[in-house]
Amino acid sequence: MTEGAHIRFRDVHVEYPGHVRGLNGVSLEIAKGEMVFLLGRTGAGKSTLLKLLTGEARSTQGVVELLGEDLNHYHAHNVHLLRRKMGIVPQDTALIESKRVWENVAYALRAVGVPRTDARKRIPEVLDLVRMTHRADAFPNQLSGGERQRVAIARALIHKPPLILADEPTGQLDPAHSLEIADLLRALNLRGATVVVASHDMSIVEHTGARAITVEGGKIVSDREAAPI
């Protein structure tokens, strides 16, 4: 892997049952500290790229490297160890409806084995970072769509991962809330995290000026460099 690269795909193919192609010869690198959007229509292959990184999918051919490790050599039983190195923001916020905001964030800490003493310090810190301190005691059904997404991002950040993966984080939001979430992800990137976002929303790409990779039919058809900050 090139020095400084967090992610590398080299001639990666993914074939699903029924000879359905998910990816067809994808090669790309994402450097440490980059913010990158994966663009494309539904079924283009952008979510498949994220699933390869989270261990939810395996390549049929080619090499996938993450943080210096070849994921093809990762055993399925060790996927939970892989995920501790990343913060995952799912397409569905997947909040626990019976838990308050702070409890939803605390629940994520248990999954990565963070000691309780550290949790008491980190929860207020991360809620402040995503500007949700004032909603710490609210239940998910009391939150707006944008607030729910902020809680999902807080859960992804709680263990201080070097890599954040977000799958359509603004897909269910109105334009104003979409830009707020884009600003939050950019702010996290400027703090040092590598951020990879699958999206079909060009407005947030233009808003952030981040690198944009377009996927179509399982192939990369364009790769636009980030605008100068």
C-alpha positions as CSV (number, residue, x, y, z in Angstrom):
1,M,0.0,0.0,0.0
2,T,1.2,3.5,-0.8
3,E,2.6,5.2,2.2
4,G,-0.1,7.3,3.9
5,A,-3.0,5.4,2.2
6,H,-5.7,4.2,4.5
7,I,-7.7,2.3,1.9
8,R,-6.6,0.5,-1.3
9,F,-8.7,-1.5,-3.9
10,R,-6.7,-3.2,-6.5
11,D,-8.5,-4.8,-9.5
12,V,-11.4,-5.7,-7.2
13,H,-14.3,-7.8,-8.5
14,V,-17.5,-8.8,-6.7
15,E,-20.0,-11.2,-8.1
16,Y,-23.2,-12.0,-6.3
17,P,-25.3,-15.2,-6.8
18,G,-26.9,-15.5,-10.2
19,H,-23.7,-14.0,-11.8
20,V,-24.7,-10.5,-10.8
21,R,-21.8,-8.1,-10.9
22,G,-21.4,-5.9,-7.9
23,L,-17.9,-4.5,-8.8
24,N,-15.9,-5.0,-12.0
25,G,-12.2,-4.3,-11.8
26,V,-12.2,-1.4,-9.3
27,S,-8.8,0.1,-8.4
28,L,-8.5,3.2,-6.1
29,E,-6.6,4.6,-3.1
30,I,-7.8,6.8,-0.3
31,A,-5.1,8.6,1.7
32,K,-5.0,9.1,5.4
33,G,-7.0,12.2,6.3
34,E,-8.9,12.4,3.0
35,M,-12.7,13.1,2.7
36,V,-14.1,11.2,-0.3
37,F,-17.6,10.8,-1.7
38,L,-18.6,7.7,-3.6
39,L,-21.3,8.7,-6.0
40,G,-23.7,6.8,-8.1
41,R,-27.2,5.6,-8.6
42,T,-28.8,2.8,-6.5
43,G,-27.1,-0.4,-7.5
44,A,-24.0,1.3,-9.0
45,G,-21.6,-0.3,-6.6
46,K,-20.9,2.4,-4.1
47,S,-22.4,0.6,-1.1
48,T,-20.6,-2.6,-2.1
49,L,-17.3,-0.7,-1.7
50,L,-18.3,0.2,1.8
51,K,-19.4,-3.4,2.6
52,L,-16.0,-4.7,1.5
53,L,-14.4,-2.4,4.1
54,T,-16.8,-3.4,6.9
55,G,-16.5,-7.1,6.2
56,E,-20.1,-7.4,5.1
57,A,-19.0,-8.5,1.7
58,R,-16.0,-10.3,0.2
59,S,-14.2,-9.7,-3.1
60,T,-14.4,-12.4,-5.7
61,Q,-11.1,-11.3,-7.1
62,G,-8.5,-8.6,-6.3
63,V,-7.1,-7.1,-3.2
64,V,-8.8,-4.9,-0.6
65,E,-6.5,-3.3,2.0
66,L,-7.5,-1.2,5.0
67,L,-5.2,0.4,7.5
68,G,-2.3,-1.7,6.2
69,E,-4.1,-5.1,6.4
70,D,-5.3,-7.3,3.5
71,L,-9.0,-7.9,4.2
72,N,-9.0,-11.1,2.1
73,H,-7.0,-12.7,4.9
74,Y,-9.5,-11.6,7.6
75,H,-11.4,-14.5,9.1
76,A,-15.2,-14.0,9.5
77,H,-14.9,-14.5,13.2
78,N,-12.5,-11.5,13.5
79,V,-14.7,-9.0,11.7
80,H,-15.7,-7.4,15.0
81,L,-12.0,-6.6,15.5
82,L,-11.9,-4.9,12.1
83,R,-14.9,-2.8,12.9
84,R,-13.3,-1.4,16.1
85,K,-11.0,0.5,13.8
86,M,-13.8,2.4,12.1
87,G,-16.9,4.4,12.8
88,I,-19.9,3.2,10.8
89,V,-22.9,5.5,10.0
90,P,-25.6,3.2,8.5
91,Q,-28.1,4.3,5.9
92,D,-30.8,3.6,8.6
93,T,-29.8,5.3,11.8
94,A,-30.8,2.1,13.7
95,L,-31.3,3.9,17.0
96,I,-32.7,1.9,19.9
97,E,-36.1,3.5,20.3
98,S,-36.5,2.6,24.0
99,K,-33.1,4.2,24.9
100,R,-32.4,7.8,25.4
101,V,-29.8,9.6,23.3
102,W,-27.0,9.2,25.7
103,E,-27.9,5.5,26.2
104,N,-27.8,4.9,22.5
105,V,-24.3,6.4,22.4
106,A,-23.2,4.4,25.5
107,Y,-24.5,1.2,23.9
108,A,-22.0,1.6,21.1
109,L,-19.1,1.8,23.6
110,R,-20.0,-1.7,25.0
111,A,-19.6,-3.1,21.5
112,V,-16.0,-2.0,21.3
113,G,-15.0,-2.8,24.9
114,V,-14.4,0.7,26.2
115,P,-14.2,0.8,30.1
116,R,-17.1,2.4,31.9
117,T,-14.8,5.1,33.4
118,D,-13.8,6.2,30.0
119,A,-17.4,6.1,28.8
120,R,-18.5,8.6,31.4
121,K,-16.0,11.1,30.0
122,R,-16.5,10.3,26.3
123,I,-20.3,10.5,26.1
124,P,-20.5,14.2,27.0
125,E,-17.6,15.0,24.8
126,V,-19.0,13.4,21.7
127,L,-22.5,14.7,22.2
128,D,-21.0,18.2,22.4
129,L,-19.1,17.6,19.2
130,V,-22.2,16.7,17.3
131,R,-24.2,19.5,19.1
132,M,-26.6,17.2,20.8
133,T,-25.9,17.9,24.5
134,H,-29.2,19.6,25.0
135,R,-31.0,16.4,23.7
136,A,-29.1,13.9,25.7
137,D,-32.2,12.7,27.6
138,A,-34.5,12.6,24.6
139,F,-35.8,9.4,23.1
140,P,-35.4,8.8,19.3
141,N,-39.1,9.4,18.6
142,Q,-38.7,12.9,19.9
143,L,-35.9,13.8,17.5
144,S,-35.9,15.3,14.0
145,G,-34.3,13.4,11.1
146,G,-31.2,15.6,11.3
147,E,-30.9,15.0,15.1
148,R,-31.3,11.2,14.6
149,Q,-28.4,11.4,12.1
150,R,-26.3,13.3,14.6
151,V,-26.8,10.6,17.2
152,A,-25.8,8.0,14.6
153,I,-22.6,9.9,13.9
154,A,-22.0,10.3,17.7
155,R,-22.1,6.5,18.0
156,A,-19.7,6.1,15.2
157,L,-17.3,8.5,16.8
158,I,-17.4,7.4,20.4
159,H,-14.4,5.1,20.2
160,K,-12.3,7.7,18.3
161,P,-11.8,5.7,15.1
162,P,-9.3,6.8,12.5
163,L,-11.8,6.0,9.7
164,I,-15.5,7.0,9.3
165,L,-17.7,5.2,6.8
166,A,-21.2,6.7,6.1
167,D,-23.7,5.1,3.8
168,E,-26.2,7.7,2.4
169,P,-26.2,9.8,5.7
170,T,-28.4,12.5,4.1
171,G,-30.7,10.2,2.1
172,Q,-33.8,10.9,4.2
173,L,-33.1,14.5,5.1
174,D,-34.2,17.9,3.6
175,P,-31.6,20.1,1.9
176,A,-30.9,22.3,5.0
177,H,-30.3,19.3,7.3
178,S,-28.3,17.6,4.6
179,L,-25.9,20.5,4.5
180,E,-25.6,20.4,8.3
181,I,-24.6,16.8,8.3
182,A,-22.2,17.4,5.5
183,D,-20.6,20.2,7.5
184,L,-20.3,17.9,10.5
185,L,-18.6,15.2,8.5
186,R,-16.2,17.8,7.0
187,A,-15.4,19.1,10.5
188,L,-14.6,15.6,11.7
189,N,-12.3,15.2,8.6
190,L,-10.5,18.4,9.4
191,R,-9.9,17.0,12.9
192,G,-7.9,14.2,11.3
193,A,-10.4,11.4,10.5
194,T,-10.5,9.8,7.1
195,V,-14.1,10.1,5.9
196,V,-15.7,8.0,3.2
197,V,-19.3,8.8,2.3
198,A,-21.6,6.9,-0.2
199,S,-24.1,9.3,-1.6
200,H,-26.2,10.3,-4.6
201,D,-26.6,13.9,-3.3
202,M,-24.4,16.2,-5.5
203,S,-25.3,19.2,-3.4
204,I,-23.3,18.0,-0.4
205,V,-20.4,17.1,-2.6
206,E,-20.3,20.6,-4.0
207,H,-20.8,22.1,-0.6
208,T,-17.8,20.4,0.9
209,G,-15.5,20.5,-2.1
210,A,-14.3,17.0,-1.2
211,R,-12.9,14.4,-3.7
212,A,-15.7,12.7,-5.6
213,I,-15.5,9.2,-7.2
214,T,-18.4,8.2,-9.4
215,V,-19.3,4.6,-9.7
216,E,-21.4,3.2,-12.6
217,G,-22.1,-0.4,-13.4
218,G,-19.6,-1.6,-10.8
219,K,-16.8,0.5,-12.4
220,I,-15.2,3.9,-11.5
221,V,-16.1,6.3,-14.3
222,S,-14.7,9.5,-12.8
223,D,-12.5,10.6,-10.0
224,R,-12.5,14.4,-9.3
225,E,-9.9,15.8,-7.0
226,A,-10.9,17.8,-3.9
227,A,-11.1,21.6,-4.3
228,P,-8.5,23.6,-2.4
229,I,-9.5,24.4,1.1
